[in-house]
Each structure stands twice: as structure tokens, then as C-alpha cells.
Amino acid sequence: MRYDVSIVGLGRVGLPLALSFADKGLRVLGVDKDPERLAALREKRMPFAEAGAQELLERVELGLSDRVGDAAEAESIVITIGTPSFSHIEIDMRDIRSALDDLLPVLREGHALLLRSTVAPDTTEFVAGYLAKHRGFDIGEDVFVAHVPERIAAGRFLEEIATLPCIVGGVGERSGEVAGRLFEVLGAPIVQTTPVQAELAKIWTNILRYATFALPNLLMMDCEQHDANVFEVIDLINRDYPRGGMAQPGLTAGTCLRKDFAFSEERSPAPGMLLAVHRVNESVPRFLVDGMKRRVGKLSGKKVAVLGLAFKAGTDDERDSLAHKLVRLLERELADVAVHDPHVQTPTSGFDEAVDAADVVVVATNHREFCTPAALRAIRSQSREDALVVDPWDCFGAGQVFAYAAEVQALTAAS
């Protein structure tokens, strides 16, 4: 074995992890089937934004391969492959099974196979059983299998990898111990548990956030129905009240939050509860479009500037972003849509071009660049005189989801 650890999947989870291990002096092999990603890494270019990662990539050395079987050259194999869900509320295991099939012929006694990907309950036991069935391994003695879930926020990997407790759920006698030894080099405290509890902890970490943000989104829709101000109601709920804590509304999505509820819903004893949470968050783009139409009439032929495509402020990650759904809904209304996002890789218009002569300006992502007095002044001066500003994040601080640009500017000046 020429490497200490191999990372199968060099995406937003796997690549920062590979760099972090390499920065601790481990010999790391990165495996990915995307030729463009591998080419970028060979040229020492990060294929996506992650704070501090470019400097780390320039400093450390990674072995690279496009063959999953090569991962067996390392003592420990960490799988960080994406795990989507089918439309039938079911985890899609095809990529993980494909990786296992590639590894089966080359696995040897002493290997550790560690799942970093978010998976449905009992998936880690499935992986262990798969290896035992097809190779006859005694899991926990011959080879080691564990789930070590990723819980780090986008854009904060290098900050949180050394501080967030690292959950380890090992199968059999020694798997947790072996996995813990690998991950403890990163500096975070190791918390040992069972595989299914590790899986549930990861899934429900995301479900908690998804449900938490659905409540203010539903409140926002309720306030529209009753001609109330959602931001004022949230202030009333939270102000000096020990049992407050209502979050702010917004476009709640992203690849983790939007799909991971399905991994619990698949076998839920209360079917429909999490589907309702999903439906609330997925309804926000339609709610915003309907709100525009109530205020400016038909959108056909009207210019709508959409500010932001990323699912989260300060990132370039567009995966499962509701901003794309918002754009599609606006296009179905025959609006002339102009999009601006300074972070994402998708080509977009410049800010001035997007807001110029716009009838409606929507803050779809609360990037810091948008939430400034200068940005508001530009919207006020360059968009149409009666332009509607749609700001579910309260990016400008006017405390209005729907307000005309002049009103927004007056409210923010008064505050």
C-alpha cells in the first residue's frame, strides 16, 4: 500500500477532506471519474470555491486517479460519492454499489472502508454485509467498515474540520477504533457510536435545519394571506422571549437539506410530515412569483432581475438551489429574466446589466454584495421608477418581502 488514505469522490466533501489529510502529512490518493476535475487539480486549480482550499492545494501533494480500484493502494478508503434520492422517496445506491463492485476484487485484509457520504439508515450495515457476502470478510476483524458522516457547512470546511465532533459508527469489534485513529489526526474530538446512530445523527442534523426554516417560510405565506408583516411578527415572537427563536424566511434548499429528508421518509412511522416540510420550502418560489403578479400584474414582457443562483450566501454552490426553480417559473410567465451572481460558475449578466430597466428585482440569494446601501442605490437609480423589490431574506433591512424600490430606500434611510 503506497498511500495512507484514498478519497473516492473529489467533490465538495471529498476534496477538502483529501487536502486536510495531506496537510497533516498523510499520503493521500484522490479518485474521481471527472476528467475536467482531475485536470484542474493537476494544474493546482480548485474546481469550486472553498475558503482556504486553494492555498492548501498549492501547498500539499495529492496522488490522483480516475480508477476506483486504485483506491485499494491505500490502507484506508473513504467514500464521499454523492447519494441522491429517487423520485419514489428512496435512496439511490447505484454509485455506492458501483464503487463497491470496483473495490471488491482488490480489497485485502487490513483495509478500512469508511462511508463519508450521507446515507439512509442501515446503509453502513449493508456495505459490511455486501463485503462479507461477496468476499467472506469478517467485518471488524479482517476489514473495517464505518460511517463517519460529514457535517461541515459549505465554505467553512477548514475551520470546522478540526473543531466539530467527529461521529464514528463502526461495524463489528474494531471498525470504530480504526476509523477513529484515521480521523483523529485532523484534531476534532472523536465520538464513537453505532453505525445506524451515526447515520441518523447526520440525516436529522439536516432535517432539523430544513424543518426549522420551513416554519418562517410558512409564516411568510400566512402573513401575506392576512396582510401582515412577517418580519414584524417574527420580532414579536422572539423579542425578549425565552422560548422564541423563530428563524428568518428565505429560499431554503441545497443538495443536503433538500434530499436528506427522503432518507428518513423512506421508512417513516409518520409518513407525510417531512413531505409537508419539503412542500413548504419548495413552494417559496411560486409564492414569490404569485406575489409579484398581485402587485405588478402579468409578468409577460416585464423584465425581472434575479440576484443570486447559489443556494447559500457566499458560496458558488448551485446544487438544488431554488433560485433555478424561481427562474424557470418566471420564464413560464413569459417574463424577461436577467440573472446576476458574482460567485457561481454558470455565466450570468453583470449587476448593472441585470437591474437596468428592471420592473422587478428579486434577491434570490443573500450574498453580501447584494445586501449593501450601494446595491440598493443602484437598483433605485437603474431599475424602473416603480420597480418592485422582492426581498424574502430582508437583505436590505427594510422589513418588507414585497416593496417598491422607493419605499425600500425610504424605509432603510429611516432606520
C-alpha positions, 0 to 999 in steps of 0.5 A: 500500500503506497498511500495512507488514505484514498478519497473516492469522490473529489467533490465538495466533501471529498476534496477538502477532506483529501487536502486536510489529510495531506496537510497533516502529512498523510499520503493521500490518493484522490479518485474521481471519474471527472476528467475536467476535475482531475485536470484542474487539480493537476494544474493546482486549480480548485474546481469550486470555491472553498475558503482556504482550499486553494492555498492548501492545494498549492501547498500539499501533494495529492496522488490522483486517479480516475480508477476506483480500484486504485483506491485499494493502494491505500490502507484506508478508503473513504467514500464521499460519492454523492447519494441522491434520492429517487423520485419514489422517496428512496435512496439511490445506491447505484454509485455506492454499489458501483464503487463497491463492485470496483473495490471488491476484487482488490480489497485485502485484509487490513483495509478500512472502508469508511462511508463519508457520504450521507446515507439512509439508515442501515446503509453502513450495515449493508456495505459490511454485509455486501463485503462479507457476502461477496468476499467472506470478510469478517467485518471488524476483524479482517476489514473495517467498515464505518460511517463517519458522516460529514457535517461541515457547512459549505465554505467553512470546511477548514475551520470546522474540520478540526473543531466539530465532533467527529461521529464514528459508527463502526461495524463489528469489534474494531471498525470504530477504533480504526476509523477513529485513529484515521480521523483523529489526526485532523484534531476534532474530538472523536465520538464513537457510536453505532453505525445506524446512530451515526447515520441518523445523527447526520440525516436529522442534523439536516432535517432539523435545519430544513424543518426549522426554516420551513416554519418562517417560510410558512409564516411568510405565506400566512402573513401575506394571506392576512396582510401582515408583516412577517418580519414584524411578527417574527420580532414579536415572537422572539423579542425578549422571549425565552422560548422564541427563536423563530428563524428568518424566511428565505429560499431554503434548499441545497443538495443536503437539506433538500434530499436528506429528508427522503432518507428518513421518509423512506421508512417513516412511522409518520409518513407525510410530515417531512413531505409537508416540510419539503412542500413548504420550502419548495413552494417559496418560489411560486409564492414569490412569483404569485406575489409579484403578479398581485402587485405588478400584474402579468409578468409577460414582457416585464423584465425581472432581475434575479440576484443570486443562483447559489443556494447559500450566501457566499458560496458558488454552490448551485446544487438544488438551489431554488433560485433555478426553480424561481427562474424557470417559473418566471420564464413560464410567465413569459417574463424577461429574466436577467440573472446576476451572481458574482460567485457561481460558475454558470455565466450570468449578466453583470449587476448593472446589466441585470437591474437596468430597466428592471420592473422587478428585482428579486434577491434570490440569494443573500450574498453580501454584495447584494445586501449593501446601501450601494446595491440598493442605490443602484437598483433605485437609480437603474431599475424602473421608477416603480420597480418592485423589490422582492426581498424574502431574506430582508437583505436590505433591512427594510422589513418588507418581502414585497416593496417598491424600490422607493419605499425600500430606500425610504424605509432603510434611510429611516432606520 
